[in-house]
Each structure stands twice: as structure tokens, then as C-alpha cells.
Amino acid sequence: MGISFFQLLVILLIVLVLFGRGKLPALAEDIGKSVKAFRKGIEDADKDDKKAVENKSEDKEK
């Protein structure tokens, strides 16, 4: 139950067409931007959590 030669050629043709039209590089760029935005959101949330913990500890000290 492997991939036949014809199926392999069709897959290769599809990949080449997508690369030729620049679809895959654009898709990779979009994915990269999404990942960067996601990481930035996580970092911002971590910073907010740290500030909230610091504020709570300051309130307890007073």
C-alpha cells in the first residue's frame, strides 16, 4: 500500500506549480508572521501576569 509512481508525479507537479506561482513562500511568510504574533502575545501576557503578582505582593506589604 505505497504511493504509486503516478501519484508521486502528481504530487511533485502540484508542489512545483505552487512554488512557481510563489504560493508556498507567501504561505510560509504568513505562518511566520502568525507565529511571531502568537509568541509576542504570550510574552505580553507573561509580563502582565508578573506585574499583577508584583502589585498583589506590594498590596500585602502595605
N, CA, C and O atoms as a Tripos MOL2 file, in Angstrom:
@<TRIPOS>MOLECULE
protein
  248   247    62     0     0
PROTEIN
NO_CHARGES

@<TRIPOS>ATOM
      1 N           0.8260   -1.1850    0.0000 N.3       1 MET1
      2 CA          0.0000    0.0000    0.0000 C.3       1 MET1
      3 C           0.8700    1.2490    0.0000 C.2       1 MET1
      4 O           0.7390    2.0970    0.8830 O.2       1 MET1
      5 N           1.7280    1.3640   -0.9500 N.am      2 GLY2
      6 CA          2.5800    2.5350   -1.0360 C.3       2 GLY2
      7 C           2.0680    3.5040   -2.0900 C.2       2 GLY2
      8 O           1.0360    3.2790   -2.7220 O.2       2 GLY2
      9 N           2.8030    4.5680   -2.2590 N.am      3 ILE3
     10 CA          2.4420    5.5660   -3.2590 C.3       3 ILE3
     11 C           2.9320    5.0730   -4.6170 C.2       3 ILE3
     12 O           4.0920    4.6940   -4.7770 O.2       3 ILE3
     13 N           2.0400    5.0850   -5.5700 N.am      4 SER4
     14 CA          2.4430    4.6480   -6.9030 C.3       4 SER4
     15 C           3.2550    5.7460   -7.5930 C.2       4 SER4
     16 O           3.2770    6.8940   -7.1510 O.2       4 SER4
     17 N           3.8980    5.3790   -8.6480 N.am      5 PHE5
     18 CA          4.7300    6.3260   -9.4010 C.3       5 PHE5
     19 C           3.8850    7.4690   -9.9370 C.2       5 PHE5
     20 O           4.3170    8.6220   -9.9030 O.2       5 PHE5
     21 N           2.6960    7.1740  -10.4300 N.am      6 PHE6
     22 CA          1.8110    8.2120  -10.9710 C.3       6 PHE6
     23 C           1.4050    9.1990   -9.8810 C.2       6 PHE6
     24 O           1.4070   10.4090  -10.1070 O.2       6 PHE6
     25 N           1.0550    8.6850   -8.6930 N.am      7 GLN7
     26 CA          0.6720    9.5620   -7.5860 C.3       7 GLN7
     27 C           1.8350   10.4550   -7.1650 C.2       7 GLN7
     28 O           1.6410   11.6300   -6.8530 O.2       7 GLN7
     29 N           3.0340    9.8980   -7.1570 N.am      8 LEU8
     30 CA          4.2150   10.6730   -6.8190 C.3       8 LEU8
     31 C           4.4520   11.7970   -7.8240 C.2       8 LEU8
     32 O           4.8020   12.9130   -7.4400 O.2       8 LEU8
     33 N           4.2620   11.5070   -9.1040 N.am      9 LEU9
     34 CA          4.4170   12.5400  -10.1350 C.3       9 LEU9
     35 C           3.3830   13.6490   -9.9780 C.2       9 LEU9
     36 O           3.7050   14.8250  -10.1430 O.2       9 LEU9
     37 N           2.1500   13.2830   -9.6600 N.am     10 VAL10
     38 CA          1.0960   14.2870   -9.4670 C.3      10 VAL10
     39 C           1.4240   15.1830   -8.2760 C.2      10 VAL10
     40 O           1.2690   16.4020   -8.3510 O.2      10 VAL10
     41 N           1.8760   14.5820   -7.1830 N.am     11 ILE11
     42 CA          2.2510   15.3710   -6.0020 C.3      11 ILE11
     43 C           3.4080   16.3100   -6.3270 C.2      11 ILE11
     44 O           3.3930   17.4740   -5.9290 O.2      11 ILE11
     45 N           4.3930   15.8180   -7.0350 N.am     12 LEU12
     46 CA          5.5370   16.6320   -7.4320 C.3      12 LEU12
     47 C           5.1010   17.7830   -8.3280 C.2      12 LEU12
     48 O           5.5790   18.9070   -8.1740 O.2      12 LEU12
     49 N           4.2040   17.5120   -9.2550 N.am     13 LEU13
     50 CA          3.7050   18.5510  -10.1490 C.3      13 LEU13
     51 C           2.9680   19.6350   -9.3710 C.2      13 LEU13
     52 O           3.1490   20.8230   -9.6390 O.2      13 LEU13
     53 N           2.1510   19.2400   -8.4220 N.am     14 ILE14
     54 CA          1.4100   20.2170   -7.6120 C.3      14 ILE14
     55 C           2.3780   21.0950   -6.8260 C.2      14 ILE14
     56 O           2.2100   22.3140   -6.7750 O.2      14 ILE14
     57 N           3.3870   20.4870   -6.2150 N.am     15 VAL15
     58 CA          4.3750   21.2500   -5.4410 C.3      15 VAL15
     59 C           5.1220   22.2210   -6.3460 C.2      15 VAL15
     60 O           5.3340   23.3750   -5.9720 O.2      15 VAL15
     61 N           5.5200   21.7720   -7.5210 N.am     16 LEU16
     62 CA          6.2460   22.6550   -8.4430 C.3      16 LEU16
     63 C           5.3820   23.8220   -8.9120 C.2      16 LEU16
     64 O           5.8690   24.9460   -9.0300 O.2      16 LEU16
     65 N           4.1190   23.5650   -9.1760 N.am     17 VAL17
     66 CA          3.2170   24.6400   -9.5980 C.3      17 VAL17
     67 C           3.0560   25.6620   -8.4780 C.2      17 VAL17
     68 O           3.0880   26.8670   -8.7230 O.2      17 VAL17
     69 N           2.8860   25.1820   -7.2550 N.am     18 LEU18
     70 CA          2.7370   26.1030   -6.1260 C.3      18 LEU18
     71 C           3.9970   26.9310   -5.9080 C.2      18 LEU18
     72 O           3.9100   28.1270   -5.6340 O.2      18 LEU18
     73 N           5.1720   26.3050   -6.0290 N.am     19 PHE19
     74 CA          6.4130   27.0490   -5.8860 C.3      19 PHE19
     75 C           6.5800   28.0450   -7.0230 C.2      19 PHE19
     76 O           7.0420   29.1670   -6.8110 O.2      19 PHE19
     77 N           6.2030   27.6350   -8.2240 N.am     20 GLY20
     78 CA          6.3530   28.5090   -9.3850 C.3      20 GLY20
     79 C           5.5120   29.7630   -9.2850 C.2      20 GLY20
     80 O           5.9070   30.8210   -9.7750 O.2      20 GLY20
     81 N           4.3730   29.6540   -8.6630 N.am     21 ARG21
     82 CA          3.4920   30.8120   -8.5190 C.3      21 ARG21
     83 C           3.7600   31.6000   -7.2470 C.2      21 ARG21
     84 O           3.1390   32.6360   -7.0120 O.2      21 ARG21
     85 N           4.6740   31.1160   -6.4350 N.am     22 GLY22
     86 CA          5.0210   31.8250   -5.2140 C.3      22 GLY22
     87 C           4.0380   31.6380   -4.0880 C.2      22 GLY22
     88 O           4.0440   32.4110   -3.1300 O.2      22 GLY22
     89 N           3.1910   30.6260   -4.1790 N.am     23 LYS23
     90 CA          2.1920   30.4100   -3.1340 C.3      23 LYS23
     91 C           2.8260   29.8880   -1.8440 C.2      23 LYS23
     92 O           2.4910   30.3560   -0.7550 O.2      23 LYS23
     93 N           3.7290   28.9350   -1.9600 N.am     24 LEU24
     94 CA          4.3210   28.3640   -0.7510 C.3      24 LEU24
     95 C           5.2070   29.3580   -0.0110 C.2      24 LEU24
     96 O           5.1170   29.4330    1.2140 O.2      24 LEU24
     97 N           6.0570   30.1230   -0.6890 N.am     25 PRO25
     98 CA          6.8390   31.1210    0.0570 C.3      25 PRO25
     99 C           5.9490   32.1510    0.7600 C.2      25 PRO25
    100 O           6.2460   32.5630    1.8810 O.2      25 PRO25
    101 N           4.8720   32.5620    0.1110 N.am     26 ALA26
    102 CA          3.9520   33.5220    0.7390 C.3      26 ALA26
    103 C           3.2610   32.8780    1.9280 C.2      26 ALA26
    104 O           3.0570   33.5230    2.9560 O.2      26 ALA26
    105 N           2.9020   31.6150    1.7940 N.am     27 LEU27
    106 CA          2.2620   30.8970    2.8870 C.3      27 LEU27
    107 C           3.2260   30.7620    4.0600 C.2      27 LEU27
    108 O           2.8370   30.9470    5.2130 O.2      27 LEU27
    109 N           4.4690   30.4430    3.7680 N.am     28 ALA28
    110 CA          5.4750   30.3090    4.8220 C.3      28 ALA28
    111 C           5.6770   31.6500    5.5360 C.2      28 ALA28
    112 O           5.8330   31.6890    6.7560 O.2      28 ALA28
    113 N           5.6740   32.7310    4.7840 N.am     29 GLU29
    114 CA          5.8290   34.0580    5.3810 C.3      29 GLU29
    115 C           4.6440   34.3850    6.2840 C.2      29 GLU29
    116 O           4.8270   34.9130    7.3810 O.2      29 GLU29
    117 N           3.4450   34.0790    5.8340 N.am     30 ASP30
    118 CA          2.2480   34.3230    6.6430 C.3      30 ASP30
    119 C           2.2750   33.5020    7.9330 C.2      30 ASP30
    120 O           1.9130   33.9970    9.0010 O.2      30 ASP30
    121 N           2.7000   32.2660    7.8250 N.am     31 ILE31
    122 CA          2.7840   31.4140    9.0070 C.3      31 ILE31
    123 C           3.8280   31.9650    9.9730 C.2      31 ILE31
    124 O           3.6200   31.9720   11.1870 O.2      31 ILE31
    125 N           4.9490   32.4260    9.4290 N.am     32 GLY32
    126 CA          5.9910   33.0150   10.2730 C.3      32 GLY32
    127 C           5.4960   34.2440   11.0140 C.2      32 GLY32
    128 O           5.7960   34.4190   12.1940 O.2      32 GLY32
    129 N           4.7420   35.0960   10.3350 N.am     33 LYS33
    130 CA          4.1880   36.2850   10.9860 C.3      33 LYS33
    131 C           3.2010   35.9000   12.0680 C.2      33 LYS33
    132 O           3.1730   36.5160   13.1340 O.2      33 LYS33
    133 N           2.3890   34.8830   11.8060 N.am     34 SER34
    134 CA          1.4150   34.4350   12.7990 C.3      34 SER34
    135 C           2.1160   33.8920   14.0400 C.2      34 SER34
    136 O           1.6980   34.1680   15.1650 O.2      34 SER34
    137 N           3.1770   33.1240   13.8330 N.am     35 VAL35
    138 CA          3.9150   32.5560   14.9630 C.3      35 VAL35
    139 C           4.5630   33.6750   15.7810 C.2      35 VAL35
    140 O           4.5430   33.6330   17.0110 O.2      35 VAL35
    141 N           5.1350   34.6750   15.1050 N.am     36 LYS36
    142 CA          5.7500   35.7960   15.8250 C.3      36 LYS36
    143 C           4.7140   36.5500   16.6420 C.2      36 LYS36
    144 O           4.9710   36.9140   17.7900 O.2      36 LYS36
    145 N           3.5480   36.7850   16.0590 N.am     37 ALA37
    146 CA          2.4850   37.4900   16.7780 C.3      37 ALA37
    147 C           2.0140   36.6680   17.9780 C.2      37 ALA37
    148 O           1.7460   37.2170   19.0470 O.2      37 ALA37
    149 N           1.9150   35.3690   17.7970 N.am     38 PHE38
    150 CA          1.4960   34.4810   18.8920 C.3      38 PHE38
    151 C           2.5090   34.5160   20.0270 C.2      38 PHE38
    152 O           2.1310   34.6040   21.1960 O.2      38 PHE38
    153 N           3.8030   34.4470   19.6870 N.am     39 ARG39
    154 CA          4.8440   34.4840   20.7150 C.3      39 ARG39
    155 C           4.8330   35.8230   21.4430 C.2      39 ARG39
    156 O           4.9950   35.8750   22.6630 O.2      39 ARG39
    157 N           4.6400   36.9100   20.6890 N.am     40 LYS40
    158 CA          4.6000   38.2360   21.3040 C.3      40 LYS40
    159 C           3.4170   38.3300   22.2570 C.2      40 LYS40
    160 O           3.5360   38.8990   23.3420 O.2      40 LYS40
    161 N           2.2900   37.7810   21.8630 N.am     41 GLY41
    162 CA          1.1180   37.7820   22.7320 C.3      41 GLY41
    163 C           1.3600   37.0150   24.0110 C.2      41 GLY41
    164 O           0.9320   37.4420   25.0840 O.2      41 GLY41
    165 N           2.0420   35.8840   23.9120 N.am     42 ILE42
    166 CA          2.3560   35.0890   25.0980 C.3      42 ILE42
    167 C           3.3090   35.8630   26.0020 C.2      42 ILE42
    168 O           3.1290   35.8830   27.2200 O.2      42 ILE42
    169 N           4.3290   36.5060   25.4110 N.am     43 GLU43
    170 CA          5.2780   37.2760   26.2140 C.3      43 GLU43
    171 C           4.5860   38.4380   26.9090 C.2      43 GLU43
    172 O           4.8650   38.7180   28.0750 O.2      43 GLU43
    173 N           3.6870   39.1160   26.2080 N.am     44 ASP44
    174 CA          2.9510   40.2290   26.8060 C.3      44 ASP44
    175 C           2.0700   39.7430   27.9510 C.2      44 ASP44
    176 O           1.9560   40.4100   28.9790 O.2      44 ASP44
    177 N           1.4540   38.5940   27.7730 N.am     45 ALA45
    178 CA          0.6110   38.0340   28.8300 C.3      45 ALA45
    179 C           1.4600   37.6650   30.0450 C.2      45 ALA45
    180 O           1.0350   37.8670   31.1820 O.2      45 ALA45
    181 N           2.6550   37.1260   29.8100 N.am     46 ASP46
    182 CA          3.5460   36.7930   30.9230 C.3      46 ASP46
    183 C           3.9570   38.0500   31.6790 C.2      46 ASP46
    184 O           4.0060   38.0450   32.9090 O.2      46 ASP46
    185 N           4.2520   39.1240   30.9540 N.am     47 LYS47
    186 CA          4.6310   40.3840   31.5910 C.3      47 LYS47
    187 C           3.4810   40.9190   32.4300 C.2      47 LYS47
    188 O           3.6890   41.3960   33.5450 O.2      47 LYS47
    189 N           2.2700   40.8410   31.8950 N.am     48 ASP48
    190 CA          1.0960   41.3090   32.6360 C.3      48 ASP48
    191 C           0.8840   40.4840   33.9000 C.2      48 ASP48
    192 O           0.5330   41.0270   34.9470 O.2      48 ASP48
    193 N           1.0980   39.1710   33.8030 N.am     49 ASP49
    194 CA          0.9480   38.3040   34.9710 C.3      49 ASP49
    195 C           1.9820   38.6580   36.0460 C.2      49 ASP49
    196 O           1.6640   38.6960   37.2350 O.2      49 ASP49
    197 N           3.2220   38.9170   35.6150 N.am     50 LYS50
    198 CA          4.2710   39.2780   36.5760 C.3      50 LYS50
    199 C           3.9420   40.6000   37.2650 C.2      50 LYS50
    200 O           4.1510   40.7420   38.4700 O.2      50 LYS50
    201 N           3.4280   41.5660   36.5040 N.am     51 LYS51
    202 CA          3.0510   42.8520   37.0930 C.3      51 LYS51
    203 C           1.9200   42.6730   38.0870 C.2      51 LYS51
    204 O           1.9140   43.3070   39.1420 O.2      51 LYS51
    205 N           0.9690   41.8220   37.7630 N.am     52 ALA52
    206 CA         -0.1550   41.5820   38.6640 C.3      52 ALA52
    207 C           0.3240   40.9290   39.9580 C.2      52 ALA52
    208 O          -0.1570   41.2740   41.0370 O.2      52 ALA52
    209 N           1.2500   40.0070   39.8640 N.am     53 VAL53
    210 CA          1.7870   39.3450   41.0580 C.3      53 VAL53
    211 C           2.5580   40.3500   41.8980 C.2      53 VAL53
    212 O           2.4440   40.3510   43.1240 O.2      53 VAL53
    213 N           3.3480   41.2110   41.2450 N.am     54 GLU54
    214 CA          4.1020   42.2280   41.9760 C.3      54 GLU54
    215 C           3.1550   43.2040   42.6750 C.2      54 GLU54
    216 O           3.3970   43.5840   43.8200 O.2      54 GLU54
    217 N           2.0940   43.6070   42.0070 N.am     55 ASN55
    218 CA          1.1330   44.5290   42.6120 C.3      55 ASN55
    219 C           0.4420   43.8980   43.8160 C.2      55 ASN55
    220 O           0.2160   44.5740   44.8200 O.2      55 ASN55
    221 N           0.1070   42.6220   43.7310 N.am     56 LYS56
    222 CA         -0.5290   41.9310   44.8460 C.3      56 LYS56
    223 C           0.4160   41.8340   46.0430 C.2      56 LYS56
    224 O          -0.0010   42.0090   47.1880 O.2      56 LYS56
    225 N           1.6990   41.5520   45.7680 N.am     57 SER57
    226 CA          2.6580   41.4440   46.8610 C.3      57 SER57
    227 C           2.8930   42.8040   47.5080 C.2      57 SER57
    228 O           3.0860   42.8820   48.7210 O.2      57 SER57
    229 N           2.8810   43.8830   46.7150 N.am     58 GLU58
    230 CA          3.0270   45.2310   47.2690 C.3      58 GLU58
    231 C           1.8210   45.5930   48.1190 C.2      58 GLU58
    232 O           1.9690   46.2290   49.1630 O.2      58 GLU58
    233 N           0.6320   45.1990   47.6890 N.am     59 ASP59
    234 CA         -0.5800   45.4900   48.4560 C.3      59 ASP59
    235 C          -0.5660   44.7440   49.7980 C.2      59 ASP59
    236 O          -1.0210   45.2840   50.8060 O.2      59 ASP59
    237 N          -0.0570   43.5300   49.8170 N.am     60 LYS60
    238 CA          0.0080   42.7510   51.0470 C.3      60 LYS60
    239 C           1.0000   43.3620   52.0290 C.2      60 LYS60
    240 O           0.7820   43.3260   53.2400 O.2      60 LYS60
    241 N           2.0930   43.9260   51.5060 N.am     61 GLU61
    242 CA          3.1060   44.5280   52.3620 C.3      61 GLU61
    243 C           2.5860   45.7980   53.0320 C.2      61 GLU61
    244 O           3.0180   46.1330   54.1340 O.2      61 GLU61
    245 N           1.6780   46.4970   52.3880 N.am     62 LYS62
    246 CA          1.1480   47.7530   52.9450 C.3      62 LYS62
    247 C           0.1360   47.4660   53.9440 C.2      62 LYS62
    248 O          -0.4320   48.3870   54.5300 O.2      62 LYS62
@<TRIPOS>BOND
     1     1     2 1
     2     2     3 1
     3     3     4 2
     4     3     5 am
     5     5     6 1
     6     6     7 1
     7     7     8 2
     8     7     9 am
     9     9    10 1
    10    10    11 1
    11    11    12 2
    12    11    13 am
    13    13    14 1
    14    14    15 1
    15    15    16 2
    16    15    17 am
    17    17    18 1
    18    18    19 1
    19    19    20 2
    20    19    21 am
    21    21    22 1
    22    22    23 1
    23    23    24 2
    24    23    25 am
    25    25    26 1
    26    26    27 1
    27    27    28 2
    28    27    29 am
    29    29    30 1
    30    30    31 1
    31    31    32 2
    32    31    33 am
    33    33    34 1
    34    34    35 1
    35    35    36 2
    36    35    37 am
    37    37    38 1
    38    38    39 1
    39    39    40 2
    40    39    41 am
    41    41    42 1
    42    42    43 1
    43    43    44 2
    44    43    45 am
    45    45    46 1
    46    46    47 1
    47    47    48 2
    48    47    49 am
    49    49    50 1
    50    50    51 1
    51    51    52 2
    52    51    53 am
    53    53    54 1
    54    54    55 1
    55    55    56 2
    56    55    57 am
    57    57    58 1
    58    58    59 1
    59    59    60 2
    60    59    61 am
    61    61    62 1
    62    62    63 1
    63    63    64 2
    64    63    65 am
    65    65    66 1
    66    66    67 1
    67    67    68 2
    68    67    69 am
    69    69    70 1
    70    70    71 1
    71    71    72 2
    72    71    73 am
    73    73    74 1
    74    74    75 1
    75    75    76 2
    76    75    77 am
    77    77    78 1
    78    78    79 1
    79    79    80 2
    80    79    81 am
    81    81    82 1
    82    82    83 1
    83    83    84 2
    84    83    85 am
    85    85    86 1
    86    86    87 1
    87    87    88 2
    88    87    89 am
    89    89    90 1
    90    90    91 1
    91    91    92 2
    92    91    93 am
    93    93    94 1
    94    94    95 1
    95    95    96 2
    96    95    97 am
    97    97    98 1
    98    98    99 1
    99    99   100 2
   100    99   101 am
   101   101   102 1
   102   102   103 1
   103   103   104 2
   104   103   105 am
   105   105   106 1
   106   106   107 1
   107   107   108 2
   108   107   109 am
   109   109   110 1
   110   110   111 1
   111   111   112 2
   112   111   113 am
   113   113   114 1
   114   114   115 1
   115   115   116 2
   116   115   117 am
   117   117   118 1
   118   118   119 1
   119   119   120 2
   120   119   121 am
   121   121   122 1
   122   122   123 1
   123   123   124 2
   124   123   125 am
   125   125   126 1
   126   126   127 1
   127   127   128 2
   128   127   129 am
   129   129   130 1
   130   130   131 1
   131   131   132 2
   132   131   133 am
   133   133   134 1
   134   134   135 1
   135   135   136 2
   136   135   137 am
   137   137   138 1
   138   138   139 1
   139   139   140 2
   140   139   141 am
   141   141   142 1
   142   142   143 1
   143   143   144 2
   144   143   145 am
   145   145   146 1
   146   146   147 1
   147   147   148 2
   148   147   149 am
   149   149   150 1
   150   150   151 1
   151   151   152 2
   152   151   153 am
   153   153   154 1
   154   154   155 1
   155   155   156 2
   156   155   157 am
   157   157   158 1
   158   158   159 1
   159   159   160 2
   160   159   161 am
   161   161   162 1
   162   162   163 1
   163   163   164 2
   164   163   165 am
   165   165   166 1
   166   166   167 1
   167   167   168 2
   168   167   169 am
   169   169   170 1
   170   170   171 1
   171   171   172 2
   172   171   173 am
   173   173   174 1
   174   174   175 1
   175   175   176 2
   176   175   177 am
   177   177   178 1
   178   178   179 1
   179   179   180 2
   180   179   181 am
   181   181   182 1
   182   182   183 1
   183   183   184 2
   184   183   185 am
   185   185   186 1
   186   186   187 1
   187   187   188 2
   188   187   189 am
   189   189   190 1
   190   190   191 1
   191   191   192 2
   192   191   193 am
   193   193   194 1
   194   194   195 1
   195   195   196 2
   196   195   197 am
   197   197   198 1
   198   198   199 1
   199   199   200 2
   200   199   201 am
   201   201   202 1
   202   202   203 1
   203   203   204 2
   204   203   205 am
   205   205   206 1
   206   206   207 1
   207   207   208 2
   208   207   209 am
   209   209   210 1
   210   210   211 1
   211   211   212 2
   212   211   213 am
   213   213   214 1
   214   214   215 1
   215   215   216 2
   216   215   217 am
   217   217   218 1
   218   218   219 1
   219   219   220 2
   220   219   221 am
   221   221   222 1
   222   222   223 1
   223   223   224 2
   224   223   225 am
   225   225   226 1
   226   226   227 1
   227   227   228 2
   228   227   229 am
   229   229   230 1
   230   230   231 1
   231   231   232 2
   232   231   233 am
   233   233   234 1
   234   234   235 1
   235   235   236 2
   236   235   237 am
   237   237   238 1
   238   238   239 1
   239   239   240 2
   240   239   241 am
   241   241   242 1
   242   242   243 1
   243   243   244 2
   244   243   245 am
   245   245   246 1
   246   246   247 1
   247   247   248 2
@<TRIPOS>SUBSTRUCTURE
     1 MET1         2 RESIDUE 1 A MET
     2 GLY2         6 RESIDUE 1 A GLY
     3 ILE3        10 RESIDUE 1 A ILE
     4 SER4        14 RESIDUE 1 A SER
     5 PHE5        18 RESIDUE 1 A PHE
     6 PHE6        22 RESIDUE 1 A PHE
     7 GLN7        26 RESIDUE 1 A GLN
     8 LEU8        30 RESIDUE 1 A LEU
     9 LEU9        34 RESIDUE 1 A LEU
    10 VAL10       38 RESIDUE 1 A VAL
    11 ILE11       42 RESIDUE 1 A ILE
    12 LEU12       46 RESIDUE 1 A LEU
    13 LEU13       50 RESIDUE 1 A LEU
    14 ILE14       54 RESIDUE 1 A ILE
    15 VAL15       58 RESIDUE 1 A VAL
    16 LEU16       62 RESIDUE 1 A LEU
    17 VAL17       66 RESIDUE 1 A VAL
    18 LEU18       70 RESIDUE 1 A LEU
    19 PHE19       74 RESIDUE 1 A PHE
    20 GLY20       78 RESIDUE 1 A GLY
    21 ARG21       82 RESIDUE 1 A ARG
    22 GLY22       86 RESIDUE 1 A GLY
    23 LYS23       90 RESIDUE 1 A LYS
    24 LEU24       94 RESIDUE 1 A LEU
    25 PRO25       98 RESIDUE 1 A PRO
    26 ALA26      102 RESIDUE 1 A ALA
    27 LEU27      106 RESIDUE 1 A LEU
    28 ALA28      110 RESIDUE 1 A ALA
    29 GLU29      114 RESIDUE 1 A GLU
    30 ASP30      118 RESIDUE 1 A ASP
    31 ILE31      122 RESIDUE 1 A ILE
    32 GLY32      126 RESIDUE 1 A GLY
    33 LYS33      130 RESIDUE 1 A LYS
    34 SER34      134 RESIDUE 1 A SER
    35 VAL35      138 RESIDUE 1 A VAL
    36 LYS36      142 RESIDUE 1 A LYS
    37 ALA37      146 RESIDUE 1 A ALA
    38 PHE38      150 RESIDUE 1 A PHE
    39 ARG39      154 RESIDUE 1 A ARG
    40 LYS40      158 RESIDUE 1 A LYS
    41 GLY41      162 RESIDUE 1 A GLY
    42 ILE42      166 RESIDUE 1 A ILE
    43 GLU43      170 RESIDUE 1 A GLU
    44 ASP44      174 RESIDUE 1 A ASP
    45 ALA45      178 RESIDUE 1 A ALA
    46 ASP46      182 RESIDUE 1 A ASP
    47 LYS47      186 RESIDUE 1 A LYS
    48 ASP48      190 RESIDUE 1 A ASP
    49 ASP49      194 RESIDUE 1 A ASP
    50 LYS50      198 RESIDUE 1 A LYS
    51 LYS51      202 RESIDUE 1 A LYS
    52 ALA52      206 RESIDUE 1 A ALA
    53 VAL53      210 RESIDUE 1 A VAL
    54 GLU54      214 RESIDUE 1 A GLU
    55 ASN55      218 RESIDUE 1 A ASN
    56 LYS56      222 RESIDUE 1 A LYS
    57 SER57      226 RESIDUE 1 A SER
    58 GLU58      230 RESIDUE 1 A GLU
    59 ASP59      234 RESIDUE 1 A ASP
    60 LYS60      238 RESIDUE 1 A LYS
    61 GLU61      242 RESIDUE 1 A GLU
    62 LYS62      246 RESIDUE 1 A LYS
